[in-house]
Amino acid sequence: MKTALLLFLVVPILAYSQDVTVPSYFHVDTTFSAQLHSIVADLGLDKDFNVGEDGIEQISFAVVDLTGKTPRLGGVHYDNFIYPASVYKMYVAAEVLDQVSQGKYFLTSPFIVKSPNDVDKSPELAWDPRPLLKNGDTVTVNYLLDLMITRSDNSAANCLIDLARRENINALIHKYGWSGSEVTRKFLSRAYEDSGYAAIRGTETCALHAADFMYRMYTNQLVNPWVSMQMKALLGRQLDTTKLSTGLPVNVMFYHKTGWYSYWTNDVGIVDNGTVRYVIACFLPIEEDLARPKMKELSSRVYDLIREENGKE
């Protein structure tokens, strides 16, 4: 996530509950968690990380094995709330698609970009030919969704947060029991925030909530089947393949959303090769350059673990 954002983690003027409850449809597998913990520890990721002025942080990591009849959950500190960077754009997209499914507007509806939402000064991916959004541009809702998810465009995210409204996004989050993962901020300086949001705490989420989001999408239970399938189509076109993707075989489909900023490097998605299927949610309090090789090895070893355990050699 490319921004000029500073001071995300501040004392909140609005408090949110961070009680984490594992959904009843997940089988919590302690043996599976122990296996995942062994991988995480071997990679030196199960420890306290110093994230500068924000203090000490830990990994937030969850895996949901979808290969069997019952989804089994394992992980390391998956209830730990952490800064998600651009991963929280998926929560925004879900609410926008929910509103489209209700007929409030259409994917083809026009939207006029207005400052100060046009924050991007250079493209996140230099080879992406789509121009930066600027004040006065008229684009469609669908175009904004695609930019926000596939290129992780911050200007597009700001526009869609305005369109969906944070109170509606957070109502969706509360509907599924993801309290603590509320979308509190746009992707711009606090000086340009809307009234009531300039001093709010920074957005956080945990691996369990992100994994549950993906599971609901996978089972077509994220709002409704149309929203779930639209989300899957968007995440399947993710252009950032520099994180968990690098540890997966070439014949694997990965529907995912990445995020990165300062000390945080994250990737959340569904791995599916037709026989081996699982959700993986990985939030690392490590700079991107240092996190990438760790994510590659972590992703490869988790894939091998699930493939071998389910006899999919």
C-alpha positions in Angstrom: 0.0 0.0 0.0 1.6 3.2 -1.1 0.6 6.3 0.9 1.9 9.3 2.6 -0.1 8.3 5.6 1.4 8.8 9.1 0.3 8.2 12.6 -2.2 5.5 11.9 -2.0 3.9 15.3 -3.2 6.6 17.8 -5.3 6.7 20.9 -8.9 6.4 19.6 -11.7 8.7 20.3 -14.1 5.9 19.4 -13.6 2.5 20.9 -14.4 -0.8 19.2 -14.6 -4.2 20.8 -11.9 -6.7 19.9 -13.4 -9.8 21.3 -12.6 -12.6 18.8 -14.9 -15.6 18.5 -14.1 -18.6 16.3 -17.1 -19.4 14.1 -18.8 -22.7 15.0 -18.4 -24.0 11.4 -14.6 -24.2 11.8 -13.0 -27.2 13.5 -10.2 -25.8 15.6 -7.4 -28.3 15.1 -4.7 -28.0 17.7 -2.4 -30.5 15.9 -2.7 -28.5 12.7 -1.9 -25.3 14.7 1.2 -27.0 16.1 2.4 -27.9 12.7 1.9 -24.4 11.4 3.6 -23.0 14.5 6.6 -25.2 13.8 6.9 -23.7 10.3 6.4 -20.1 11.6 9.0 -20.7 14.4 11.5 -22.2 12.0 11.3 -19.1 9.8 11.9 -16.9 12.8 8.4 -15.3 12.6 7.0 -16.3 16.0 8.6 -13.5 18.1 8.1 -9.9 19.1 8.9 -7.4 16.4 9.9 -3.8 17.0 7.8 -1.6 14.7 9.3 1.7 15.6 7.2 4.2 17.4 4.3 1.8 17.3 6.1 -0.5 19.7 6.0 -4.3 19.8 4.0 -6.4 17.3 3.5 -10.1 16.5 2.4 -12.1 13.5 -1.3 -12.7 12.9 -1.6 -16.0 10.9 -4.5 -18.3 10.1 -5.0 -21.2 7.7 -8.3 -22.9 7.0 -8.0 -26.3 5.2 -10.9 -26.7 2.8 -9.9 -30.0 1.4 -12.0 -32.2 3.7 -15.7 -32.1 4.5 -15.2 -29.9 7.5 -13.0 -26.7 7.4 -10.3 -27.0 9.9 -8.7 -24.0 11.4 -5.1 -23.6 12.6 -2.7 -20.7 13.0 -0.4 -18.6 15.2 -1.8 -15.6 17.0 -4.7 -15.5 14.6 -6.7 -13.3 17.1 -4.0 -10.7 17.1 -5.1 -7.4 15.7 -2.6 -5.8 13.4 -2.5 -3.0 10.8 -3.8 -4.6 7.5 -2.5 -2.0 5.1 -4.4 -2.4 1.8 -5.9 -5.8 2.7 -8.8 -3.9 4.3 -9.8 -2.7 0.8 -11.6 -6.1 0.5 -14.0 -5.1 3.2 -14.8 -2.0 1.3 -15.3 -3.9 -1.9 -17.7 -6.3 -0.3 -20.0 -3.5 0.9 -19.9 -1.7 -2.5 -20.9 -5.0 -4.2 -23.6 -5.5 -1.5 -25.1 -2.1 -2.4 -24.9 -2.9 -6.1 -26.8 -6.1 -5.4 -29.5 -4.1 -3.6 -29.9 -1.9 -6.6 -28.6 1.3 -5.0 -26.4 1.9 -8.0 -24.8 -0.2 -10.8 -21.3 -1.4 -11.6 -21.7 0.8 -14.7 -22.8 3.8 -12.7 -20.5 6.9 -13.1 -18.5 8.3 -10.3 -16.7 11.7 -10.3 -13.3 11.7 -8.6 -12.9 14.7 -6.2 -9.9 15.9 -4.3 -8.5 15.2 -1.7 -9.3 11.5 -2.6 -6.9 11.6 -5.6 -3.8 10.8 -3.4 -1.7 8.6 -5.7 1.2 10.4 -7.3 2.8 7.3 -9.0 1.3 4.0 -9.9 1.8 1.1 -7.5 2.8 -1.1 -10.4 4.9 0.8 -12.9 3.9 -1.5 -15.8 0.1 -1.1 -15.3 -1.0 1.2 -18.2 -4.0 2.6 -16.5 -3.6 6.3 -15.7 -3.7 7.7 -12.1 -7.1 9.0 -11.1 -7.3 12.8 -10.8 -9.8 15.4 -9.6 -12.7 15.7 -12.1 -12.2 12.2 -13.7 -15.5 10.4 -14.4 -15.2 6.6 -14.1 -17.5 3.7 -13.4 -17.9 1.9 -10.1 -16.6 -1.2 -11.6 -13.4 0.5 -12.8 -12.8 1.8 -9.3 -13.3 -1.7 -7.8 -10.9 -3.2 -10.3 -8.3 -0.5 -9.6 -8.7 -0.8 -5.8 -8.3 -4.6 -5.7 -6.0 -5.5 -8.6 -3.6 -2.5 -8.4 -4.3 -1.6 -4.8 -5.1 2.0 -5.9 -5.5 4.3 -2.9 -7.4 7.0 -4.8 -9.9 4.4 -5.9 -10.3 3.1 -2.4 -10.9 6.6 -1.0 -13.6 7.2 -3.7 -15.3 3.9 -2.9 -15.2 4.5 0.9 -17.1 7.7 0.2 -19.5 5.9 -2.0 -20.3 3.0 0.4 -19.9 5.1 3.6 -17.9 3.8 6.5 -21.0 3.3 8.7 -22.3 0.8 6.1 -19.0 -1.0 5.7 -18.8 -1.4 9.4 -22.4 -2.6 9.7 -21.4 -5.4 7.3 -18.4 -6.2 9.4 -20.5 -6.3 12.6 -23.0 -8.6 10.8 -20.4 -11.3 10.6 -18.9 -10.8 14.0 -15.7 -9.1 12.9 -15.7 -6.5 15.6 -12.3 -4.8 15.9 -11.9 -4.9 12.1 -13.9 -1.7 11.4 -12.8 0.5 8.5 -11.9 3.7 10.3 -9.7 5.5 7.9 -9.4 6.5 4.3 -6.0 6.3 2.6 -5.0 9.9 3.1 -3.6 12.3 5.6 -5.6 12.9 8.8 -5.6 16.6 7.9 -7.9 15.7 5.0 -10.2 13.2 6.8 -13.9 13.7 7.0 -15.4 15.3 10.1 -15.4 12.8 13.0 -12.7 10.6 11.5 -9.6 12.8 11.9 -8.7 11.6 15.4 -10.1 8.0 15.1 -7.9 5.0 15.7 -6.2 3.4 12.7 -7.8 0.5 11.0 -6.8 -3.0 12.3 -7.9 -6.5 11.6 -6.8 -10.0 12.6 -6.0 -13.1 10.5 -9.1 -14.9 11.8 -11.5 -12.2 10.5 -9.7 -12.1 7.2 -9.7 -15.9 6.8 -13.4 -16.0 7.7 -14.1 -13.3 5.0 -12.3 -15.6 2.5 -14.2 -18.7 3.7 -17.5 -16.9 3.3 -16.6 -15.8 -0.1 -15.4 -19.3 -1.1 -18.8 -20.8 0.1 -20.9 -18.0 -1.5 -22.0 -16.8 1.9 -20.4 -13.4 1.8 -23.6 -11.3 1.6 -25.0 -13.5 -1.2 -23.7 -15.7 -4.1 -23.5 -12.8 -6.5 -21.4 -10.6 -4.2 -19.2 -13.6 -3.3 -18.6 -14.5 -6.9 -17.9 -10.9 -7.9 -15.4 -10.7 -5.1 -13.7 -13.9 -6.2 -13.5 -12.6 -9.8 -11.8 -9.4 -8.5 -9.4 -11.1 -6.2 -8.5 -13.6 -9.0 -7.1 -10.7 -11.0 -4.7 -9.6 -8.3 -1.6 -8.1 -10.0 0.7 -8.2 -7.0 2.3 -11.7 -7.1 5.4 -10.8 -5.0 4.3 -12.3 -1.7 2.6 -15.6 -0.9 2.1 -16.3 -4.6 5.9 -16.8 -5.1 5.7 -20.0 -2.9 2.9 -21.7 -4.9 3.1 -24.0 -7.9 2.3 -22.5 -11.3 -0.9 -24.5 -11.7 -2.5 -23.1 -8.5 -5.1 -20.3 -8.6 -4.7 -17.8 -5.8 -7.6 -15.4 -5.1 -6.1 -12.8 -2.8 -5.5 -9.3 -1.6 -2.1 -8.0 -0.6 -1.1 -5.0 1.5 2.1 -3.3 2.6 3.2 -0.2 4.4 6.3 0.6 6.4 6.7 -2.3 8.9 3.7 -4.3 7.6 3.5 -6.8 4.8 0.3 -8.9 4.3 -1.4 -11.3 2.0 -4.8 -13.0 2.4 -6.5 -15.4 0.0 -7.8 -18.7 -1.2 -5.4 -21.3 -2.7 -7.0 -23.8 -5.1 -5.5 -26.2 -7.6 -8.6 -28.2 -8.1 -7.9 -30.7 -5.4 -6.0 -28.9 -2.7 -7.9 -25.9 -1.3 -7.3 -23.7 1.7 -7.5 -20.1 3.0 -4.3 -18.4 4.2 -4.2 -15.1 6.0 -0.7 -13.8 6.8 0.0 -10.5 8.5 3.7 -9.8 9.2 5.1 -6.8 11.1 8.1 -6.8 8.8 9.2 -4.5 6.0 8.3 -5.7 2.6 11.9 -6.5 1.3 12.6 -8.6 4.4 9.1 -10.2 4.4 9.0 -11.4 0.8 11.5 -14.4 1.1 9.8 -15.4 4.4 6.4 -15.4 2.7 7.7 -17.4 -0.2 9.0 -20.2 2.1 6.0 -20.0 4.4 3.6 -20.3 1.5 5.5 -23.2 0.0 5.6 -25.2 3.2 2.0 -24.6 4.1 1.0 -25.8 0.6 3.1 -29.0 1.0 1.8 -29.6 4.5 -1.9 -29.6 3.3 -1.2 -31.5 0.1 0.7 -34.3 1.9 -1.8 -34.5 4.8 -4.7 -34.9 2.4 -2.9 -37.5 0.2 -2.8 -35.2 -2.8 0.7 -36.2 -3.9 
